[in-house]
Amino acid sequence: GQSLEQPSEVTAVEGAIVQINCTYQTSGFYGLSWYQQHDGGAPTFLSYNALDGLEETGRFSSFLSRSDSYGYLLLQELQMKDSASYFCAVTPNTGFQKLVFGTGTRLLVSP
Amino acid sequence: DGGITQSPKYLFRKEGQNVTLSCEQNLNHDAMYWYRQDPGQGLRLIYYSQIVNDFQKGDIAEGYSVSREKKESFPLTVTSAQKNPTAFYLCASRAGAQDGYGYTFGSGTRLTVV
């Protein structure tokens, strides 16, 4: 089976840098994805790591270490609009490809 | 613009009733999914479909049913057998078979049992 754990809430101030961690227990997966969801809205795709290392997309970066069963999303130059929930997700490499989501982290950005 | 349309946005169901949630996409995506989200929790997979006329149960399929008669449409029926249906329901699709293609989600349907 698959299990992905995230901190329930993280707080930060505008302009700061914040890291949202994702630790997982899974028998095998293709890659680690990150999604952002504002309250009452649809999740939107942020990033994907197929290989170990850092992937950078503008202010957001995502990291994966398969040997440590760990990944993180790094948000730089925080803005108020970044206040949202963030989910990590994996696609198990058995059977039909489908996303399994983590528990989610609520990020609160204050002025 | 291409996307996924879910309707209605809000739905109220009486005890014992079946209700159907609509999901339509004009992205020409083969794979479609239904997820359920409870307050403060992650998304859990209900059903998924890779191609027309084929669908598979996800992790929490009991009390739900789906159909995939057209590529564009993947409706979800919440039956009276679902004991705790109040939740936020999200439909999604994906462009390609390879991992790394991000899922596109609809704006969701919030179902409440009254």
Boltz contact constraints between the chains, C-beta under 6 A:
constraints:
  - contact:
      token1: [A, 30]
      token2: [B, 99]
      max_distance: 6.0
  - contact:
      token1: [A, 31]
      token2: [B, 99]
      max_distance: 6.0
  - contact:
      token1: [A, 31]
      token2: [B, 100]
      max_distance: 6.0
  - contact:
      token1: [A, 42]
      token2: [B, 105]
      max_distance: 6.0
  - contact:
      token1: [A, 42]
      token2: [B, 107]
      max_distance: 6.0
  - contact:
      token1: [A, 43]
      token2: [B, 105]
      max_distance: 6.0
  - contact:
      token1: [A, 45]
      token2: [B, 102]
      max_distance: 6.0
  - contact:
      token1: [A, 48]
      token2: [B, 100]
      max_distance: 6.0
  - contact:
      token1: [A, 87]
      token2: [B, 42]
      max_distance: 6.0
  - contact:
      token1: [A, 91]
      token2: [B, 99]
      max_distance: 6.0
  - contact:
      token1: [A, 97]
      token2: [B, 99]
      max_distance: 6.0
  - contact:
      token1: [A, 98]
      token2: [B, 45]
      max_distance: 6.0
  - contact:
      token1: [A, 98]
      token2: [B, 48]
      max_distance: 6.0
  - contact:
      token1: [A, 101]
      token2: [B, 42]
      max_distance: 6.0
  - contact:
      token1: [A, 101]
      token2: [B, 43]
      max_distance: 6.0
  - contact:
      token1: [A, 102]
      token2: [B, 42]
      max_distance: 6.0
  - contact:
      token1: [A, 103]
      token2: [B, 42]
      max_distance: 6.0
  - contact:
      token1: [A, 104]
      token2: [B, 42]
      max_distance: 6.0
